[in-house]
Amino acid sequence: MRFLSLQSHVAYGYVGNRAATFPLQRLGHEVWAINTVEFSNHTGYGAWRGRTTPADQVAEIVQGIEALGLLPHCDALLTGYVGDAALADVVLDTARRVRAANPKAIWCCDPVLGDVDTGIYVKPGIDTFFRERAIAAADLVTPNHFELEHLTGRRVSTMSEALAAARTLLKGPKLALITSLRRADAPADRIEMIAVSHDAAWRIATPLISFEIAPNGTGDAVAALFTAHWLAGGDVADALGKAASSIFAVLEATRELGERELQLVAAQDRLVSPPRRFTAERV
């Protein structure tokens, strides 16, 4: 399959396109990566160098790919971190161009806003863009627990609350994938993901791996992996199981090696063939 991916880029570490591209390539897929920012490292370090890619430059690169006649062969658009509100129209225009060229292509929109340990880390206006414009136009949306609460304005502490909140996002998307779900009514040593459609839902739980500083980029990698597996087989539960098993294996390797950044390269064989398999269950 072929993916067009509009996400952030860092020279050091694995977030955004750096977290999505290699896993997809390792699974045998083509990725056309367009970088929405060019940073030395992700912002979790507190200091970084680099800048947001100008919106017109991102648009020109998309148009260049279109001019090559490639968009009819694009199976999915992946979007994540939007560094500046000026990029909003470019993201939406890119989705329109991809769908016009290939109506079967899907848009996976990861509404990157922040996390429980950081709060909001995007510029003002980005959350409004996702809430009011992007999500409704996407096919698949992949917020984490924090982002789900922020986008819906709902407190989520139980499974029923998580399902209800996720379904409020389905005003355009066929499916919502909620990552890093931590419920008050679930074991504290587990972390979950749920995939929710209008009439069904699936849950998967893996052991919670503790880190002194949790690696960034897991959500970016999961969004890419889940999209690829869902497209390949059309089975939500199977895609959820494969994505969860792969990211758990990478996180285990990251802890074993004592690294702060996701060890996607070192754990590439585990990424493809996880030693421990987890199975999704219908909720």
Sine and cosine of phi, psi and omega as CSV:
sin_phi,cos_phi,sin_psi,cos_psi,sin_omega,cos_omega
0.00,0.00,0.29,-0.96,-0.04,-1.00
-0.83,-0.56,0.77,-0.64,-0.05,-1.00
-0.87,-0.49,0.72,-0.70,0.20,-0.98
-0.98,-0.19,0.86,-0.52,-0.14,-0.99
-0.84,-0.55,0.92,-0.39,0.07,-1.00
-0.98,-0.21,0.98,-0.19,-0.04,-1.00
-0.50,-0.87,0.03,-1.00,0.00,-1.00
-0.96,0.28,0.29,-0.96,0.07,-1.00
-0.69,-0.72,0.68,-0.73,0.11,-0.99
-0.81,-0.59,0.59,-0.81,0.05,-1.00
-0.94,0.34,-0.63,0.77,0.00,-1.00
-0.90,-0.44,0.76,-0.65,0.05,-1.00
0.97,-0.22,-0.06,-1.00,-0.11,-0.99
-0.68,-0.73,1.00,-0.01,0.17,-0.99
-0.66,-0.75,0.24,-0.97,0.06,-1.00
0.83,0.55,-0.75,-0.66,-0.01,-1.00
-0.88,0.47,-0.50,0.87,0.01,-1.00
-0.94,0.35,-0.46,0.89,0.03,-1.00
-1.00,0.04,-0.39,0.92,-0.06,-1.00
-0.99,-0.10,-0.61,0.79,-0.16,-0.99
-0.92,0.38,-0.79,0.62,-0.06,-1.00
-0.89,0.46,-0.71,0.70,0.06,-1.00
-0.83,0.56,-0.67,0.74,0.02,-1.00
-0.91,0.42,-0.68,0.73,0.02,-1.00
-0.90,0.43,-0.62,0.78,0.00,-1.00
-0.91,0.42,-0.45,0.89,0.08,-1.00
-0.99,0.11,-0.06,1.00,0.07,-1.00
0.98,-0.18,0.24,0.97,-0.05,-1.00
-0.98,-0.21,0.42,-0.91,0.08,-1.00
-1.00,0.00,0.62,-0.78,0.02,-1.00
-0.76,-0.65,0.81,-0.59,0.12,-0.99
-0.97,-0.24,0.99,-0.15,-0.13,-0.99
-1.00,-0.05,0.80,-0.60,0.10,-1.00
-0.87,-0.49,0.82,-0.58,-0.14,-0.99
-1.00,-0.06,0.83,-0.57,-0.01,-1.00
-1.00,0.09,-0.34,0.94,0.16,-0.99
-0.61,-0.79,0.37,-0.93,0.11,-0.99
-0.79,-0.61,0.99,-0.15,-0.04,-1.00
-0.90,-0.43,0.38,-0.92,0.09,-1.00
-0.93,0.38,-0.59,0.81,-0.05,-1.00
-0.34,-0.94,0.19,-0.98,-0.02,-1.00
-0.97,0.26,0.33,-0.94,-0.17,-0.99
-0.95,0.30,-0.16,0.99,0.03,-1.00
-0.90,0.44,-0.31,0.95,0.03,-1.00
-0.98,0.22,-0.21,0.98,0.02,-1.00
1.00,-0.01,-0.41,0.91,0.04,-1.00
-0.62,-0.78,0.63,-0.77,0.00,-1.00
-0.35,-0.94,0.26,-0.96,0.07,-1.00
-0.84,-0.55,0.37,-0.93,-0.01,-1.00
0.84,-0.54,-0.13,-0.99,-0.08,-1.00
-0.47,-0.88,0.30,-0.95,0.09,-1.00
-0.95,0.33,0.67,-0.74,0.05,-1.00
-0.94,0.34,0.78,-0.63,0.02,-1.00
-0.83,0.56,0.63,-0.78,-0.06,-1.00
-0.85,0.53,-0.63,0.78,-0.03,-1.00
-0.93,0.37,-0.48,0.88,0.05,-1.00
-0.94,0.34,-0.68,0.73,0.05,-1.00
-0.87,0.49,-0.69,0.72,0.00,-1.00
-0.88,0.47,-0.65,0.76,0.00,-1.00
-0.90,0.43,-0.62,0.78,0.01,-1.00
-0.92,0.40,-0.66,0.75,0.07,-1.00
-0.87,0.50,-0.70,0.72,-0.01,-1.00
-0.91,0.42,-0.55,0.83,0.05,-1.00
-0.91,0.41,-0.64,0.77,0.07,-1.00
-0.91,0.41,-0.65,0.76,0.04,-1.00
-0.89,0.46,-0.65,0.76,-0.03,-1.00
-0.90,0.44,-0.43,0.90,0.05,-1.00
-0.98,0.22,-0.09,1.00,-0.01,-1.00
0.97,0.22,0.46,0.89,-0.10,-1.00
-1.00,-0.02,-0.41,0.91,-0.12,-0.99
-0.88,0.47,-0.53,0.85,0.07,-1.00
-0.88,0.47,-0.29,0.96,-0.02,-1.00
-0.98,-0.17,0.07,1.00,0.00,-1.00
-0.99,0.14,0.83,-0.56,-0.01,-1.00
-1.00,0.00,-0.46,0.89,-0.03,-1.00
-0.40,-0.92,0.56,-0.83,0.14,-0.99
-0.96,-0.27,0.79,-0.62,0.09,-1.00
-0.93,-0.36,0.77,-0.63,0.11,-0.99
-0.76,-0.66,0.56,-0.83,-0.02,-1.00
-0.65,-0.76,-0.87,-0.49,-0.07,-1.00
-0.86,0.52,0.82,-0.57,0.07,-1.00
-0.94,-0.34,0.94,-0.34,-0.13,-0.99
-0.95,0.30,-0.37,0.93,-0.08,-1.00
-0.49,-0.87,0.59,-0.81,-0.02,-1.00
-0.87,0.50,-0.41,0.91,0.01,-1.00
-0.90,0.43,-0.36,0.93,0.01,-1.00
-0.98,0.19,-0.22,0.98,-0.10,-1.00
-0.83,0.56,-0.76,0.65,-0.03,-1.00
-0.91,0.42,-0.54,0.84,0.02,-1.00
-0.92,0.40,-0.67,0.74,0.02,-1.00
-0.87,0.49,-0.74,0.67,-0.01,-1.00
-0.91,0.41,-0.63,0.78,0.03,-1.00
-0.91,0.41,-0.61,0.79,0.03,-1.00
-0.89,0.45,-0.68,0.74,0.05,-1.00
-0.87,0.50,-0.67,0.75,0.02,-1.00
-0.90,0.44,-0.67,0.74,-0.01,-1.00
-0.91,0.43,-0.68,0.73,0.00,-1.00
-0.89,0.45,-0.72,0.69,-0.04,-1.00
-0.93,0.36,-0.56,0.83,0.04,-1.00
-0.91,0.42,-0.57,0.82,-0.01,-1.00
-0.99,0.16,-0.56,0.83,-0.01,-1.00
-0.58,-0.81,1.00,-0.08,-0.04,-1.00
-0.86,0.51,-0.32,0.95,0.00,-1.00
-1.00,0.09,-0.21,0.98,0.00,-1.00
-0.91,0.42,0.56,-0.83,0.03,-1.00
-0.93,-0.37,0.43,-0.90,0.06,-1.00
-0.93,-0.38,0.90,-0.43,0.14,-0.99
-1.00,-0.10,0.92,-0.39,-0.02,-1.00
-0.96,-0.27,0.93,-0.38,0.09,-1.00
-0.99,-0.11,0.96,-0.28,-0.09,-1.00
-0.98,0.17,0.97,0.25,-0.09,-1.00
-0.93,0.36,0.90,-0.44,-0.01,-1.00
-0.77,-0.63,-0.61,0.79,-0.07,-1.00
0.21,-0.98,-0.28,-0.96,-0.02,-1.00
-0.42,-0.91,0.14,-0.99,-0.09,-1.00
-0.89,0.47,-0.54,0.84,-0.06,-1.00
-1.00,0.01,-0.12,0.99,-0.04,-1.00
-0.85,-0.53,-0.40,0.92,-0.18,-0.98
0.96,0.29,-0.32,-0.95,0.01,-1.00
-0.95,0.33,0.76,-0.64,0.05,-1.00
-0.81,-0.59,0.33,0.94,0.08,-1.00
-0.94,-0.34,0.26,-0.97,-0.03,-1.00
-0.93,0.36,0.42,-0.91,0.05,-1.00
-0.83,0.56,0.63,-0.77,0.03,-1.00
0.99,-0.14,-0.35,0.94,-0.03,-1.00
-0.93,0.36,-0.65,0.76,0.01,-1.00
-0.90,0.44,-0.61,0.80,0.04,-1.00
-0.91,0.42,-0.64,0.77,0.05,-1.00
-0.85,0.52,-0.75,0.67,0.00,-1.00
-0.91,0.42,-0.73,0.69,-0.10,-1.00
-0.91,0.41,-0.67,0.75,-0.16,-0.99
-0.99,-0.17,-0.31,0.95,-0.11,-0.99
-0.78,-0.62,-0.77,0.63,-0.18,-0.98
-0.96,0.27,-0.77,0.64,-0.11,-0.99
-0.86,0.52,-0.68,0.74,-0.03,-1.00
-0.90,0.44,-0.37,0.93,-0.03,-1.00
-0.99,-0.10,-0.14,0.99,-0.08,-1.00
-1.00,0.05,0.24,-0.97,0.08,-1.00
-0.99,-0.14,-0.53,0.85,-0.02,-1.00
-0.67,-0.74,0.74,-0.67,0.02,-1.00
-0.83,-0.55,0.66,-0.75,-0.18,-0.98
-0.75,-0.66,0.87,0.50,0.02,-1.00
-0.96,0.26,0.44,-0.90,0.19,-0.98
-0.99,0.11,-0.01,-1.00,-0.06,-1.00
-0.84,0.54,-0.75,0.66,-0.01,-1.00
-0.86,0.50,-0.72,0.70,-0.03,-1.00
-0.92,0.40,-0.58,0.81,0.06,-1.00
-0.86,0.51,-0.73,0.69,0.00,-1.00
-0.90,0.43,-0.67,0.74,-0.05,-1.00
-0.92,0.39,-0.67,0.74,-0.05,-1.00
-0.95,0.33,-0.55,0.84,-0.07,-1.00
-0.99,-0.14,-0.25,0.97,-0.07,-1.00
0.93,0.36,0.42,0.91,-0.04,-1.00
-0.88,-0.48,0.60,-0.80,0.15,-0.99
-0.98,0.17,0.76,-0.65,-0.03,-1.00
-0.85,-0.53,0.95,-0.32,0.02,-1.00
-0.73,-0.68,-0.09,1.00,0.03,-1.00
-0.75,-0.66,0.23,-0.97,0.01,-1.00
-0.90,0.44,-0.67,0.74,-0.01,-1.00
-0.89,0.45,-0.61,0.79,0.04,-1.00
-0.93,0.37,-0.61,0.79,0.02,-1.00
-0.91,0.42,-0.69,0.72,0.01,-1.00
-0.90,0.43,-0.68,0.74,-0.01,-1.00
-0.91,0.42,-0.68,0.73,0.00,-1.00
-0.91,0.42,-0.69,0.72,-0.01,-1.00
-0.87,0.49,-0.63,0.77,-0.05,-1.00
-0.95,0.32,-0.35,0.94,0.08,-1.00
-0.94,0.35,-0.30,0.95,0.03,-1.00
-0.99,0.11,-0.18,0.98,-0.11,-0.99
-1.00,0.03,0.77,0.64,0.06,-1.00
-0.99,-0.13,0.19,0.98,0.01,-1.00
-0.27,-0.96,-0.79,0.61,0.02,-1.00
-0.89,0.45,0.55,-0.84,0.10,-0.99
-0.98,0.19,-0.43,0.90,-0.18,-0.98
-0.50,-0.87,0.61,-0.79,0.13,-0.99
-0.87,-0.49,0.79,-0.61,0.08,-1.00
-0.95,-0.32,0.90,-0.44,-0.02,-1.00
-0.98,-0.21,0.86,-0.51,-0.05,-1.00
-0.97,-0.25,0.29,-0.96,0.07,-1.00
0.79,0.61,0.67,0.74,-0.02,-1.00
-0.98,0.18,0.82,-0.58,0.06,-1.00
-0.84,-0.55,0.93,-0.37,-0.08,-1.00
-0.97,-0.26,0.54,-0.84,0.09,-1.00
-0.93,0.37,-0.43,0.90,-0.03,-1.00
-0.98,-0.17,0.49,0.87,0.04,-1.00
-0.72,-0.69,0.38,-0.93,0.02,-1.00
-0.83,0.56,0.64,-0.76,-0.07,-1.00
-0.94,0.33,-0.32,0.95,-0.03,-1.00
-1.00,-0.09,0.28,0.96,0.03,-1.00
-0.82,-0.57,0.46,-0.89,0.13,-0.99
-0.78,-0.63,0.58,-0.81,-0.17,-0.99
-0.82,-0.57,0.30,-0.95,0.27,-0.96
-0.76,-0.65,0.57,-0.82,0.11,-0.99
-0.77,-0.64,0.63,-0.78,0.11,-0.99
-0.93,-0.38,0.81,-0.59,-0.16,-0.99
-0.79,-0.62,0.81,-0.59,0.15,-0.99
-0.93,-0.36,-0.07,-1.00,-0.01,-1.00
-0.89,0.46,-0.59,0.81,-0.13,-0.99
-0.84,-0.54,0.17,0.99,-0.01,-1.00
-0.42,-0.91,0.27,-0.96,0.05,-1.00
-0.42,-0.91,0.52,-0.85,0.01,-1.00
-0.75,-0.66,0.57,-0.82,-0.04,-1.00
-0.80,-0.60,0.60,-0.80,0.13,-0.99
-0.65,-0.76,0.65,-0.76,-0.02,-1.00
-0.81,-0.59,0.64,-0.77,0.09,-1.00
-0.76,-0.65,0.39,-0.92,0.06,-1.00
-0.86,0.52,0.61,-0.79,0.03,-1.00
-0.99,0.15,0.88,-0.47,0.01,-1.00
-1.00,-0.04,0.83,-0.56,-0.06,-1.00
-1.00,0.03,0.66,-0.75,0.05,-1.00
-0.75,-0.66,0.51,-0.86,0.12,-0.99
-0.90,0.44,-0.69,0.72,0.16,-0.99
-0.77,-0.64,0.90,-0.44,-0.07,-1.00
-0.91,0.41,0.68,-0.73,0.03,-1.00
-0.90,0.44,0.61,-0.79,0.12,-0.99
-1.00,0.05,0.30,-0.95,0.12,-0.99
1.00,-0.08,-0.07,1.00,-0.02,-1.00
-0.89,0.45,-0.65,0.76,0.01,-1.00
-0.90,0.43,-0.61,0.79,0.03,-1.00
-0.90,0.44,-0.69,0.72,0.00,-1.00
-0.92,0.39,-0.67,0.74,-0.02,-1.00
-0.90,0.44,-0.68,0.73,0.01,-1.00
-0.85,0.53,-0.69,0.73,0.00,-1.00
-0.92,0.38,-0.72,0.70,-0.03,-1.00
-0.90,0.44,-0.73,0.68,-0.02,-1.00
-0.88,0.47,-0.70,0.71,-0.01,-1.00
-0.86,0.51,-0.70,0.71,-0.01,-1.00
-0.89,0.46,-0.72,0.70,-0.03,-1.00
-0.94,0.34,-0.60,0.80,0.02,-1.00
-0.91,0.41,-0.69,0.72,0.04,-1.00
-0.90,0.44,-0.64,0.77,-0.08,-1.00
-0.93,0.38,-0.63,0.77,-0.11,-0.99
-0.88,-0.47,-0.31,0.95,-0.02,-1.00
0.95,0.30,0.17,0.99,-0.05,-1.00
-0.95,-0.33,0.92,-0.39,-0.07,-1.00
-0.89,0.45,-0.73,0.69,-0.04,-1.00
-0.89,0.46,-0.67,0.75,0.02,-1.00
-0.91,0.42,-0.69,0.73,0.01,-1.00
-0.89,0.45,-0.64,0.77,0.01,-1.00
-0.91,0.42,-0.68,0.73,0.02,-1.00
-0.90,0.44,-0.69,0.73,-0.01,-1.00
-0.92,0.39,-0.69,0.73,-0.01,-1.00
-0.90,0.43,-0.69,0.72,-0.02,-1.00
-0.91,0.41,-0.65,0.76,0.00,-1.00
-0.91,0.42,-0.65,0.76,-0.01,-1.00
-0.93,0.38,-0.72,0.70,-0.05,-1.00
-0.95,0.33,-0.52,0.85,0.07,-1.00
-0.90,0.44,-0.68,0.74,0.00,-1.00
-0.89,0.45,-0.64,0.77,0.03,-1.00
-0.92,0.40,-0.67,0.74,0.02,-1.00
-0.91,0.42,-0.62,0.79,0.08,-1.00
-0.87,0.49,-0.72,0.70,0.02,-1.00
-0.89,0.45,-0.62,0.78,0.01,-1.00
-0.89,0.46,-0.68,0.73,0.04,-1.00
-0.93,0.38,-0.69,0.73,-0.01,-1.00
-0.86,0.52,-0.60,0.80,-0.04,-1.00
-1.00,0.05,-0.08,1.00,0.04,-1.00
0.92,0.39,0.54,0.84,-0.06,-1.00
-0.98,-0.21,0.44,-0.90,0.07,-1.00
-1.00,0.04,-0.53,0.85,-0.02,-1.00
-1.00,-0.02,0.56,-0.83,0.05,-1.00
-0.80,0.60,0.75,-0.66,-0.03,-1.00
-1.00,-0.05,0.89,0.46,-0.06,-1.00
-0.92,0.40,-0.60,0.80,-0.01,-1.00
-0.97,0.26,-0.74,0.67,-0.01,-1.00
-0.88,0.47,-0.54,0.84,-0.06,-1.00
-0.97,-0.22,0.39,0.92,-0.12,-0.99
-0.88,0.47,-0.56,0.83,0.04,-1.00
-0.94,0.34,-0.60,0.80,0.07,-1.00
-0.92,0.38,-0.53,0.85,0.03,-1.00
-0.87,0.50,-0.66,0.75,-0.03,-1.00
-0.99,0.12,-0.64,0.77,-0.02,-1.00
-0.78,-0.62,0.98,0.18,-0.04,-1.00
-0.87,0.49,0.71,-0.70,0.00,-1.00
-0.93,0.37,-0.37,0.93,0.02,-1.00
-0.83,-0.56,0.79,-0.61,-0.06,-1.00
-0.96,-0.29,0.69,-0.72,0.04,-1.00
-0.90,-0.44,0.57,-0.82,-0.06,-1.00
-0.89,-0.46,0.71,-0.70,0.04,-1.00
-0.98,0.19,0.54,-0.84,0.05,-1.00
-0.84,-0.54,0.52,-0.86,0.03,-1.00
-0.94,0.33,0.70,-0.71,0.00,-1.00
-1.00,-0.08,0.00,0.00,0.00,0.00
